[in-house]
């Protein structure tokens, strides 16, 4: 089973998953120059990356 930062994906709690997505979204937002108005797009990209 794939691991995400030391936690098996299948064993992650909803809170852990949300926290990992939040961290990834912040990372993406900063890489994109802290753009405004793309919250949903960045969140969905982060969600896709964390869940893969």
TIMI-689614 format. One record per residue: residue number from 1; x, z, y of N, C-alpha, C, O in turn. Coordinates in nm, 3 decimals, always signed. Each point is the difference from the previous one (the first is absolute). Example, Ala and Ser with C-alpha at 12.3 -4.5 7.8 and 13.67 -1.06 7.14 Angstrom:
<bafis>
- n,n.u,n.w,n.v,ca.u,ca.w,ca.v,c.u,c.w,c.v,o.u,o.w,o.v
- 1,+1.319,+0.780,-0.569,-0.089,+0.000,+0.119,+0.090,+0.000,+0.120,+0.104,+0.066,-0.002
- 2,-0.139,-0.138,+0.107,+0.082,+0.006,+0.119,-0.077,+0.073,+0.109,+0.051,+0.017,+0.111
</bafis>
This chain:
<bafis>
- n,n.u,n.w,n.v,ca.u,ca.w,ca.v,c.u,c.w,c.v,o.u,o.w,o.v
- 1,+0.085,+0.000,-0.118,-0.085,+0.000,+0.118,+0.089,+0.000,+0.125,+0.102,+0.069,+0.002
- 2,-0.139,-0.145,+0.100,+0.078,-0.010,+0.122,-0.001,+0.132,+0.075,-0.094,+0.078,-0.010
- 3,+0.199,-0.055,+0.083,+0.011,+0.123,+0.078,+0.004,-0.032,+0.148,+0.052,-0.104,+0.040
- 4,-0.108,+0.192,+0.040,+0.004,-0.011,+0.144,+0.065,+0.126,+0.053,-0.061,+0.107,-0.004
- 5,+0.183,-0.117,+0.052,+0.073,+0.115,+0.053,-0.006,+0.120,-0.094,-0.027,+0.112,+0.044
- 6,+0.051,-0.134,-0.169,+0.008,+0.108,-0.096,-0.132,+0.046,-0.059,-0.001,+0.091,-0.082
- 7,-0.109,-0.152,+0.121,-0.130,+0.039,-0.054,-0.058,-0.119,-0.074,-0.005,-0.110,+0.054
- 8,-0.039,+0.131,-0.177,-0.063,-0.108,-0.074,-0.129,-0.039,+0.071,-0.079,+0.086,+0.038
- 9,+0.059,-0.218,-0.020,-0.119,-0.048,+0.070,-0.127,+0.057,-0.060,-0.088,+0.044,+0.074
- 10,+0.076,-0.044,-0.204,-0.122,+0.047,-0.065,-0.023,+0.149,+0.016,-0.112,+0.047,-0.021
- 11,+0.211,+0.028,+0.057,-0.011,+0.145,+0.012,-0.007,+0.047,+0.145,-0.007,+0.120,+0.026
- 12,+0.007,-0.213,+0.070,-0.003,+0.036,+0.140,-0.140,+0.047,+0.039,-0.100,-0.061,-0.038
- 13,+0.094,+0.167,+0.114,-0.130,+0.044,+0.050,-0.040,-0.091,+0.116,+0.082,-0.073,+0.054
- 14,-0.209,+0.079,-0.018,-0.049,-0.079,+0.113,+0.076,+0.037,+0.128,+0.033,-0.086,+0.081
- 15,-0.006,+0.215,-0.064,+0.073,+0.046,+0.119,+0.143,-0.056,+0.002,+0.049,-0.041,+0.105
- 16,+0.017,+0.041,-0.221,+0.136,-0.053,-0.008,+0.002,-0.150,+0.029,+0.087,-0.049,+0.072
- 17,-0.183,-0.022,-0.127,-0.010,-0.144,+0.023,-0.022,-0.029,+0.149,+0.066,-0.086,+0.057
- 18,-0.159,+0.158,+0.003,-0.027,-0.019,+0.143,+0.122,+0.030,+0.085,+0.028,-0.071,+0.096
- 19,+0.045,+0.174,-0.130,+0.122,+0.036,+0.074,+0.105,-0.109,-0.013,+0.066,-0.034,+0.099
- 20,-0.048,-0.022,-0.217,+0.099,-0.108,-0.019,-0.041,-0.125,+0.079,+0.085,-0.068,+0.058
- 21,-0.213,+0.039,-0.056,-0.048,-0.115,+0.077,+0.024,+0.025,+0.148,+0.043,-0.089,+0.073
- 22,-0.072,+0.210,-0.027,+0.020,+0.035,+0.141,+0.147,-0.016,+0.040,+0.030,-0.055,+0.106
- 23,+0.060,+0.102,-0.192,+0.143,-0.013,+0.028,+0.043,-0.146,+0.006,+0.075,-0.040,+0.089
- 24,-0.123,-0.041,-0.183,+0.033,-0.142,-0.004,-0.058,-0.071,+0.122,+0.066,-0.085,+0.059
- 25,-0.189,+0.120,-0.020,-0.063,-0.061,+0.117,+0.080,+0.030,+0.126,+0.019,-0.087,+0.085
- 26,+0.027,+0.210,-0.072,+0.081,+0.036,+0.117,+0.130,-0.080,+0.001,+0.042,-0.049,+0.105
- 27,+0.020,+0.037,-0.220,+0.124,-0.078,-0.012,-0.024,-0.147,+0.042,+0.078,-0.056,+0.076
- 28,-0.186,-0.003,-0.127,-0.032,-0.139,+0.035,-0.030,-0.014,+0.149,+0.045,-0.094,+0.065
- 29,-0.121,+0.188,-0.011,-0.037,-0.001,+0.142,+0.125,+0.004,+0.087,+0.010,-0.072,+0.099
- 30,+0.085,+0.158,-0.136,+0.124,+0.009,+0.077,+0.082,-0.128,-0.013,+0.057,-0.046,+0.099
- 31,-0.051,-0.011,-0.219,+0.075,-0.126,-0.021,-0.060,-0.114,+0.080,+0.071,-0.092,+0.041
- 32,-0.204,+0.097,-0.018,-0.068,-0.107,+0.073,+0.001,+0.025,+0.150,-0.069,-0.070,+0.075
- 33,+0.146,+0.168,-0.030,+0.011,+0.026,+0.142,-0.109,+0.087,+0.058,-0.029,-0.006,+0.120
- 34,-0.032,+0.088,-0.205,-0.105,+0.095,+0.042,-0.115,-0.071,+0.071,-0.051,+0.046,+0.103
- 35,+0.011,-0.159,-0.159,-0.108,-0.079,+0.058,-0.132,+0.076,-0.004,-0.026,+0.076,-0.093
- 36,-0.055,-0.099,+0.193,-0.132,+0.063,+0.009,-0.105,-0.099,-0.050,+0.017,-0.121,+0.011
- 37,-0.126,+0.174,-0.065,-0.113,-0.083,-0.039,+0.010,-0.063,-0.138,-0.085,-0.081,-0.035
- 38,+0.186,+0.117,-0.043,+0.014,-0.055,-0.135,-0.005,+0.110,-0.105,+0.056,-0.014,-0.109
- 39,-0.122,+0.122,+0.142,-0.005,+0.116,-0.089,-0.049,-0.035,-0.140,+0.063,+0.034,-0.099
- 40,-0.176,-0.102,+0.093,-0.059,-0.031,-0.130,+0.090,-0.093,-0.080,+0.021,+0.022,-0.119
- 41,+0.032,-0.125,+0.182,+0.086,-0.095,-0.070,+0.124,+0.070,-0.056,+0.040,-0.025,-0.114
- 42,+0.020,+0.111,+0.195,+0.120,+0.072,-0.043,-0.035,+0.098,-0.112,+0.075,+0.011,-0.097
- 43,-0.188,+0.059,+0.108,-0.041,+0.094,-0.104,-0.021,-0.073,-0.133,+0.046,+0.046,-0.104
- 44,-0.116,-0.159,+0.110,-0.028,-0.074,-0.122,+0.128,-0.056,-0.065,+0.012,-0.004,-0.122
- 45,+0.082,-0.038,+0.205,+0.128,-0.047,-0.054,+0.075,+0.116,-0.066,+0.056,-0.016,-0.108
- 46,-0.056,+0.131,+0.173,+0.065,+0.118,-0.056,-0.065,+0.040,-0.132,+0.069,+0.034,-0.096
- 47,-0.200,-0.037,+0.092,-0.075,+0.036,-0.120,+0.038,-0.094,-0.115,+0.023,+0.043,-0.113
- 48,-0.018,-0.172,+0.143,+0.036,-0.099,-0.103,+0.142,+0.025,-0.051,+0.024,-0.006,-0.121
- 49,+0.070,+0.035,+0.211,+0.138,+0.023,-0.042,+0.015,+0.127,-0.083,+0.075,+0.002,-0.098
- 50,-0.144,+0.103,+0.136,+0.011,+0.126,-0.073,-0.064,-0.010,-0.138,+0.051,+0.058,-0.097
- 51,-0.161,-0.130,+0.087,-0.072,-0.010,-0.128,+0.060,-0.100,-0.098,-0.035,+0.002,-0.118
- 52,+0.124,-0.089,+0.164,+0.054,-0.100,-0.094,+0.104,+0.054,-0.092,+0.053,-0.074,-0.083
</bafis>
